[in-house]
Amino acid sequence: MFAGLMGSGLAAAAPEAPADDTVRVFGTLRNGSEPVAGVQIDAKDPAGAVVESTVSAATGAWEVFVPPGNYSVSIVASTVPSGVEVQRDTVEVTVTPGSPRPVIFLFGEERKSNEVSPAEELTRLTIDGLRFGLIIAICGVGLSLIFGTTGLTNFAHGELVTLGAVVAWFFNVKLGIQLIPATILAIIAGIGIGMLNELAIWRPLRKRRSGLIAMLVISIGLALIMRYLILIFFSDRAEPFDDYQVQKQIGSGAFAITPVNLWCIIISLVVLLLVALMLQKTRIGKAMRAVADNKDLAASSGINVDRVILFVWTLAGGLATLGGVLLAMSELGGRVQWEMGFKLLLLMFAGITLGGLGTAYGALLGCVIVGLLVQVSTYWIDPDLKYIGGLLVLIVILTIRPQGILGSKARIG
């Protein structure tokens, strides 16, 4: 424990009246919160001769007056009370004219190292990777469903993620709405933005029979427009939410986690489970899978393909908005950045390609794997380089198995 903190005005066994050219060397001896009294402190010159000596008072305070120079200030071990351990009993000091010199001694048991074992560190990174992978999945499932039902590779999807976080930030910070209702309002706005994308841009292009390459180029242009509009009207700096900025970890050791990160995991799991149930159990979910498998056959079976695609876009907009808020809260320390969705886009593509393009379940599996790989890789590489892992996954999977883990001629989900 620290001892020897400044104790101005607290006298020990008082030394002789100081000469005009001497300097005060002082401190307070404490073992935890308890003062240590009756301990002799010697100030020795470089030759080892005792220049001044004193004894700590009942408050633990002590002081000596010595001429300027170099000294070894030490505790006489034989005077330390029984049961009190001294970690550091000698301090080398340089005394300069006119500058009182505090001295700190250390008492108590020796402190243990803050280093964690490799197993504990890898466990932490695995839990963090699961959290990050689930957030990528929240953002990427909509992107995968859009590809599955329309064949469009939407490069503007990252901007939907950013826009969701920015809208939630606006409601929270500018309008003073608590973050949870602000997020709900942002999700509603994201649903509206998804509908507007489909009705104003992509449906007219499909009716004109625009090719997928042309539509891909348009999505890139739309992404650039949205990104720089966000920059103009938002900020080029990371802006924090008003809520949940101070977080105290719960749990201990490898399983220590902040409440925000824990809730991000829970919310992501619940939402993804609801999406899976919707795909399996509801009429619209079955219609989405039918359109993804064979659009013409689905239309001939009486399914309103345009309505299904509109629902996919609204779902994708809402999920992207929620994912943007979760990403800002858990990965970016509660801050919103104007390029956050663009930076995540590579990992979304890596995840849905790994799982299988156009498959919702494949997107979920692939994104979780990518999140785990990216976070665990920081055990060996600089965290600033961790997104490179997403690019490597994308290259490898396109080389070895282009259809992905769950991808096949008959898509699942």
DRENPABA-351853 format. One record per residue (C-alpha): x, z, y. Coordinates in steps of 0.001 Angstrom, whole numbers, plus 524288, in hexadecimal, padded with zeros to 5 digits. Each point is the difference from the previous one (the first is absolute). Layout:
N
BAGU     c1     c3     c2
BAGU      X      Z      Y
...
This chain:
413
BAGU     c1     c3     c2
BAGU  80000  80000  80000
BAGU  80453  7FE1A  80DD3
BAGU  80601  80B46  8071B
BAGU  807A2  80146  80C57
BAGU  7F61B  7F9BF  80924
BAGU  80197  80254  80E86
BAGU  7FD78  80DE7  803A0
BAGU  8022C  800D6  80E87
BAGU  7FE80  80DB9  8051D
BAGU  80035  80643  7F26C
BAGU  80B90  80925  7FE8C
BAGU  806FD  803C5  7F393
BAGU  809B1  80B03  7FF5B
BAGU  8043E  7FC7F  80DAF
BAGU  80DD7  7FAD7  801BB
BAGU  8084A  80438  80B3E
BAGU  7FC83  7FAC6  80D65
BAGU  8040F  7F1B4  80023
BAGU  80AD9  7FAF8  80860
BAGU  7FCFF  7F57E  809F1
BAGU  80687  7F533  7F7FE
BAGU  7F943  802CD  7F305
BAGU  7F485  7F8CB  7F9F8
BAGU  7F47B  805A1  7F89A
BAGU  7FEC0  7FC7D  7F18A
BAGU  7F33E  804E0  7FA53
BAGU  7F544  7FED1  7F5DD
BAGU  7F59F  806FE  7F7F2
BAGU  8013B  802C4  7F187
BAGU  7F37E  7FDF4  7F83A
BAGU  7FD51  7FF5A  7F194
BAGU  7F344  7F87D  80019
BAGU  7F7D9  80705  80A2F
BAGU  80735  80CF7  7FE54
BAGU  80B1B  803CA  8093A
BAGU  80CE1  803BD  7F9B7
BAGU  805BC  80C02  806AE
BAGU  80D19  806B0  7FEC7
BAGU  807D7  7F3EB  7FC66
BAGU  80DA3  7FEAC  805C2
BAGU  80370  7F301  80667
BAGU  80E26  7FCAA  80333
BAGU  80507  7F581  80925
BAGU  80D8D  7FBA5  7FB84
BAGU  809C3  7F72C  806BB
BAGU  8069D  7F493  7F8E4
BAGU  80AA6  80940  7FB41
BAGU  7F5D0  8086A  7F91F
BAGU  8010B  80B9D  8093A
BAGU  7F353  806DD  8039B
BAGU  7FDC7  7FE10  80E98
BAGU  7F2D1  806B5  8010B
BAGU  7F6F5  806F0  7F69B
BAGU  7F21C  8051C  800A1
BAGU  7F4D8  804C9  7F77D
BAGU  7F247  7FA49  7FFC2
BAGU  7F57A  80898  80605
BAGU  7F310  8040C  7F9E2
BAGU  7FA1F  7F33D  804DF
BAGU  80AED  7F830  7F980
BAGU  8057F  7FC31  80D43
BAGU  80EA2  7FFE8  80287
BAGU  80975  7FB1E  80A55
BAGU  80E79  7FFDD  80315
BAGU  807A0  7FB80  80BE4
BAGU  80C4B  7F7FF  7FDBF
BAGU  808F6  7F772  80848
BAGU  7FE32  7F144  7FEFC
BAGU  80614  7FA2A  7F3D1
BAGU  7FDB3  7FD73  7F17E
BAGU  7FAEC  80AF0  7F74E
BAGU  7FB37  802EB  7F25A
BAGU  7F40D  808A9  80137
BAGU  7FD7E  80689  7F2F2
BAGU  7F7B6  80A54  7F967
BAGU  8073B  80B04  7F92A
BAGU  7FA5A  7FF32  7F24A
BAGU  8018D  80E89  7FD10
BAGU  7F67F  8034F  80B03
BAGU  7F4F3  7F731  7FB50
BAGU  7F48F  80824  7FAAF
BAGU  7FD92  7FFDD  7F169
BAGU  7F697  7F568  7FB91
BAGU  802F9  7F710  80B87
BAGU  806DD  7F347  7FC75
BAGU  80865  7F8A4  809C6
BAGU  800F8  7F13F  7FEA5
BAGU  8091D  7FDAE  80B69
BAGU  807EC  80B83  804D1
BAGU  80A0B  7F912  80899
BAGU  7FDBF  7F6B7  80B50
BAGU  80A9E  7F8BA  80754
BAGU  7FD1A  7FF9E  80E90
BAGU  8063C  7FAC0  80C45
BAGU  7FDA5  80879  80BEB
BAGU  80075  7F95A  80D4D
BAGU  7FFFF  80695  80D60
BAGU  7F28D  8030E  80580
BAGU  7F879  7FBDE  7F3AA
BAGU  7FA77  80B03  7F795
BAGU  8014C  7FC47  7F1B9
BAGU  7F52C  802EE  7F610
BAGU  803FD  80161  7F1B7
BAGU  7F72C  7FE0E  7F42C
BAGU  8027D  8063C  7F2C7
BAGU  7F82A  7FCAE  7F3E0
BAGU  7F9B4  80A5F  7F77A
BAGU  7F7B0  7FF64  7F3BB
BAGU  8008F  7F828  7F385
BAGU  806F5  7F30D  80040
BAGU  7F6E0  7F4F4  80351
BAGU  7FD27  7F61E  7F576
BAGU  80270  7F199  8022B
BAGU  7F4DA  7F7B0  80521
BAGU  80390  7F51E  7F697
BAGU  7F587  7FBE8  7F668
BAGU  80251  7FB4A  7F23A
BAGU  7FF0A  7F175  7FCC9
BAGU  7F3F5  802A4  7F794
BAGU  7F929  80706  80B3A
BAGU  80381  7F557  809A8
BAGU  7FB2F  7F543  7F6DF
BAGU  7F358  80785  7FDB7
BAGU  7FDB5  800D0  80EA4
BAGU  802B5  7F18C  8019F
BAGU  7F6D6  7FCB3  7F4BB
BAGU  7F4D4  8079F  80631
BAGU  802F3  7F999  80D0C
BAGU  80084  7F2C0  7F95D
BAGU  7F2A7  80251  7F9E8
BAGU  7FA8F  8034F  80D74
BAGU  80636  7F3FC  80623
BAGU  7FBCE  7F727  7F4DE
BAGU  7F1DD  8046B  80107
BAGU  80010  7FD11  80E9B
BAGU  805AD  7F27D  7FD65
BAGU  7F52E  7FE26  7F5EE
BAGU  7F56B  803F1  809C5
BAGU  8052D  7F5AA  80955
BAGU  80310  7F5C5  7F5A4
BAGU  7F3AB  80018  7F7A8
BAGU  7F862  7F8D3  80A95
BAGU  80AD8  7F5FD  80160
BAGU  7FF99  7FDA3  7F156
BAGU  7F136  7FEAC  7FFBE
BAGU  8005F  7F635  80B26
BAGU  809C0  7F7D6  7F87A
BAGU  7F812  80148  7F390
BAGU  7F337  7FB6E  805FE
BAGU  804E7  7F5E2  809E2
BAGU  80DDE  7FC66  7FBED
BAGU  804B2  803A9  80DB7
BAGU  80CFD  806DB  801AF
BAGU  7FC98  80778  80C61
BAGU  80C46  802F5  807CC
BAGU  7F799  80671  80A7E
BAGU  7FC2D  80B16  7F6D7
BAGU  80B44  8087E  804DE
BAGU  7FA72  7FF37  80DA6
BAGU  7F2F1  80510  7FADF
BAGU  8076A  80BF9  7FB4B
BAGU  80653  801E3  80D4F
BAGU  7F34D  7FD8F  8072C
BAGU  7F919  80A6A  7F806
BAGU  80A29  80A2A  8039E
BAGU  7FFBF  7FBD4  80E49
BAGU  7F122  800E7  800C2
BAGU  80046  80D82  7F9C4
BAGU  80AB1  803FC  809B5
BAGU  7F7A4  7FB1E  80B57
BAGU  7F433  807E8  7FBB4
BAGU  8085D  80BF6  7FD32
BAGU  80935  8002A  80BB1
BAGU  7F908  7F892  80AB9
BAGU  7F20D  8044F  7FD2B
BAGU  8033E  80D8A  7FAB7
BAGU  7F8F1  7FE5B  7F303
BAGU  8056B  807F7  7F4B4
BAGU  807FA  7F795  7F6AC
BAGU  7F6C9  8004B  7F447
BAGU  7F3FF  7FAC4  80744
BAGU  80934  7F715  80799
BAGU  8049F  7FA56  7F305
BAGU  7F1F7  7FDE8  7FB8A
BAGU  7FD1D  7F8C0  80CB2
BAGU  80C6B  7F806  7FE18
BAGU  7FBB4  7FC56  7F22C
BAGU  7F300  7FB3A  80573
BAGU  80799  7F808  80A01
BAGU  808BC  7FAC7  7F525
BAGU  7F409  7FBAE  7F84E
BAGU  7FB33  7F8D4  80C15
BAGU  80D41  7F98B  80203
BAGU  80009  7FBA1  7F1C8
BAGU  7F26D  7F9FD  80188
BAGU  80428  7F94A  80C98
BAGU  80BF4  7FA37  7F939
BAGU  7F79D  7FA0F  7F553
BAGU  7F4B4  7FB33  8086A
BAGU  807C6  7FAE5  80B98
BAGU  80C39  7FA8E  7F976
BAGU  8009C  7FEBB  7F14A
BAGU  7F222  7FBD7  7FC6D
BAGU  7FFF5  7F4AB  809D2
BAGU  80D51  7FBCB  7FAE1
BAGU  7FB23  80026  7F1F8
BAGU  7F3FC  7F809  803C5
BAGU  80928  7F5DB  805F2
BAGU  80767  80031  7F310
BAGU  80CB8  8041D  8066F
BAGU  80B2C  800DE  7F656
BAGU  805E6  80CF4  7FBEC
BAGU  80D05  7FC7A  80632
BAGU  7F964  7FD74  80D15
BAGU  7F88A  80CC1  7FEE8
BAGU  80C96  8074F  7FC99
BAGU  80676  7FAA2  80C4F
BAGU  7F415  80400  807F0
BAGU  800E6  80DCC  7FA67
BAGU  80E3B  800C4  80451
BAGU  7FC29  7FBC3  80DBC
BAGU  7F4CA  809C7  8001E
BAGU  80973  80AB9  7FBBD
BAGU  8092C  7FCD8  80B53
BAGU  7F4D8  7FFDC  809CD
BAGU  7FA88  80D04  7FB49
BAGU  80D6B  80659  7FF4F
BAGU  80395  7FCD4  80DF4
BAGU  7F28B  8031F  80546
BAGU  801B9  80D82  7F9E4
BAGU  80D50  800D8  80697
BAGU  7FA43  7FC47  80D40
BAGU  7F462  80944  7FFB0
BAGU  805EF  80B1A  7F817
BAGU  80E75  80330  801CD
BAGU  80D54  7FC27  7FB0B
BAGU  80292  80E65  7FD0E
BAGU  7FB0F  80842  7F4CF
BAGU  7F444  807A5  804FB
BAGU  7FB98  80C8B  7F91B
BAGU  7F254  80417  7FC37
BAGU  7FB38  80C87  80651
BAGU  7FCAF  806CF  7F333
BAGU  8079D  804D1  7F424
BAGU  80D59  7FEC4  80649
BAGU  80504  80D70  7FBC5
BAGU  7FFB7  80162  7F141
BAGU  80507  80B26  7F799
BAGU  8038E  7FC83  7F221
BAGU  7F833  805A5  7F4CF
BAGU  805A3  80212  7F287
BAGU  80E71  801FD  7FDAA
BAGU  80C07  7F96D  7FABA
BAGU  7FE34  7F22D  7FB0B
BAGU  7F13C  80111  801BC
BAGU  80008  803ED  80E55
BAGU  7F70B  7F703  807C6
BAGU  7F943  80016  80D2A
BAGU  7F11C  800BF  80062
BAGU  7FF74  7F2A5  8069C
BAGU  8078B  7F977  7F4F7
BAGU  7F7E9  8070C  7F5B9
BAGU  7F359  7FB87  80645
BAGU  80541  7F228  80139
BAGU  80222  7FFE1  7F14B
BAGU  7F279  805AA  7FD50
BAGU  7F8F8  7F6C2  80962
BAGU  8075C  7F42D  7FAA6
BAGU  7FCC0  8037A  7F1EC
BAGU  7F1A1  8024C  8030F
BAGU  7FE89  7F35A  807BB
BAGU  80707  7F7D2  7F5CD
BAGU  7F7BD  80617  7F53E
BAGU  7F3A4  7FC96  8079A
BAGU  804CB  7F1FF  801A5
BAGU  8028C  7FF16  7F15C
BAGU  7F279  8055D  7FCEA
BAGU  7F9F6  7F699  809A6
BAGU  806C7  7F471  7F965
BAGU  7FBAC  80458  7F26F
BAGU  7F28C  805D3  801E1
BAGU  7F951  7F96F  80B88
BAGU  7F9CA  7F28A  80156
BAGU  8087E  7FC7C  80B98
BAGU  80C1E  8041A  7F886
BAGU  7FC65  7F78D  7F46D
BAGU  7FD0F  7F4E2  80953
BAGU  80D67  801A3  80649
BAGU  80695  7FF3B  7F2B9
BAGU  7F7F3  7F405  7FC8C
BAGU  803CD  7F917  80C9A
BAGU  80E37  8038B  7FDC8
BAGU  7FF7C  7FA67  7F229
BAGU  7F901  7F346  80328
BAGU  7F9AE  7FDA4  80D1D
BAGU  7F87C  7F3CA  7FC20
BAGU  7FAC0  80624  7F395
BAGU  7FBEA  80C1E  80794
BAGU  7F8C3  7F793  809F0
BAGU  7F906  7F878  7F53E
BAGU  7FBDA  80D1A  7FA2D
BAGU  7F898  80362  80C55
BAGU  80A5F  80883  8069F
BAGU  8008E  7FE7F  80EC0
BAGU  80E9C  7FD71  80121
BAGU  80050  800AA  80EE7
BAGU  7F95B  80D4C  7FFB7
BAGU  809A3  804FE  7F5EC
BAGU  80B9D  7FB3B  807F6
BAGU  7FA4D  8063F  80C43
BAGU  7FEF4  80CE6  7F8A9
BAGU  80E21  7FE9F  7FB80
BAGU  8047D  7FE2C  80E02
BAGU  7F855  80BD8  804BA
BAGU  80577  80835  7F4E0
BAGU  80DC5  7FB3A  802DA
BAGU  7FE86  8033D  80E75
BAGU  7FB22  80DC4  7FD3E
BAGU  80A8E  802D7  7F5E0
BAGU  80AB9  7FA92  808D4
BAGU  7FB4F  808BA  80B1E
BAGU  8000A  80C20  7F777
BAGU  80D3E  7FC48  7FA8B
BAGU  8057A  7FE91  80DBC
BAGU  7FBE6  80DCF  803B9
BAGU  80560  805BB  7F34E
BAGU  80CAF  7F873  801CD
BAGU  801AF  80510  80DD3
BAGU  7FCF4  80E0A  7FC31
BAGU  8085C  80117  7F3C9
BAGU  80AEB  7F600  800F8
BAGU  80222  7FF5F  80EB8
BAGU  7FE8F  80E65  80366
BAGU  7F29D  7FEE5  80663
BAGU  8040E  7F4D0  808E0
BAGU  7FABE  7F24A  801E8
BAGU  8096B  7F48F  8017D
BAGU  7FC65  7F254  80451
BAGU  80761  7F9A5  7F4A3
BAGU  7FC6F  8099B  7F54D
BAGU  7F6F3  7F6CD  7F8A1
BAGU  80963  7F49C  80108
BAGU  80ACB  8085C  7FA10
BAGU  7F6EA  803F1  7F4DD
BAGU  7FB9C  7F1FF  7FD3F
BAGU  80BE4  7FCE7  7F78F
BAGU  7FD5D  80BCA  7F765
BAGU  7F1A2  7FC3B  7FEC9
BAGU  803C2  7F257  7FB96
BAGU  80A0F  805AB  7F6A3
BAGU  7F5E8  8094B  7FA42
BAGU  7F510  7F639  7FE16
BAGU  80990  7F5D4  7FAB4
BAGU  80580  809E4  7F678
BAGU  7F270  8040D  7FB8B
BAGU  7FA45  7F25B  7FFF3
BAGU  7FB28  7F7F3  80B82
BAGU  7F163  800E5  801DD
BAGU  7FDE6  80BAD  7F70F
BAGU  7FB83  80CC9  80611
BAGU  804F6  8084B  7F4C4
BAGU  80CC2  7F89A  7FFD1
BAGU  80182  80278  80E91
BAGU  7FDF0  80E7F  7FDCB
BAGU  809EF  800C0  7F503
BAGU  809F6  7F744  8069D
BAGU  7FF42  806EC  80D23
BAGU  801C9  80D66  7F9D5
BAGU  80BE2  7FB07  7F883
BAGU  805C2  7FA02  80C5C
BAGU  7FDBC  80C9F  8079E
BAGU  806D2  807D5  7F564
BAGU  80B83  7F6A3  7FF67
BAGU  8018F  7FFAE  80EBE
BAGU  7FFD4  80EB7  801D0
BAGU  80820  8037D  7F3FC
BAGU  80A2E  7F5E0  803FF
BAGU  80365  8088D  80BB7
BAGU  806D1  8091B  7F66B
BAGU  80AAC  7F5B4  7FEFD
BAGU  7FECD  7F7C4  80C63
BAGU  7FE2C  80282  80E81
BAGU  7F180  80285  80315
BAGU  800C7  7F5BA  80ABC
BAGU  8025E  7F5D7  7F55D
BAGU  7F542  80442  7F6C1
BAGU  7F6C5  7F4A4  80309
BAGU  80A28  7F6CF  7FA37
BAGU  7FB36  804DE  7F2D1
BAGU  7F2CE  7F9AF  802B0
BAGU  80685  7F2EE  8026E
BAGU  807F3  8013A  7F37A
BAGU  7F39B  80310  7F839
BAGU  7F973  7F3FC  805E0
BAGU  80B77  7F732  7FC6A
BAGU  80168  80553  7F23C
BAGU  7F18B  7FF76  7FC70
BAGU  7FE8B  7F224  80550
BAGU  80BAD  7FBFE  7F7D2
BAGU  7FCA3  806DB  7F343
BAGU  7F11E  8012F  7FFC7
BAGU  7F97A  7F8F2  80B68
BAGU  7F245  803E3  7FB95
BAGU  8036B  80E8C  8010A
BAGU  7FD69  80B32  7F6B0
BAGU  7F13B  7FE4A  7FEF4
BAGU  7FF43  7F207  804A8
BAGU  7FAAE  7F5F3  7F683
BAGU  7F75F  7F3FF  7FFBB
BAGU  7F473  8093B  7FEAF
BAGU  80218  809AC  80AD8
BAGU  7FC82  80E3F  7FE75
BAGU  7F925  806B0  80B6B
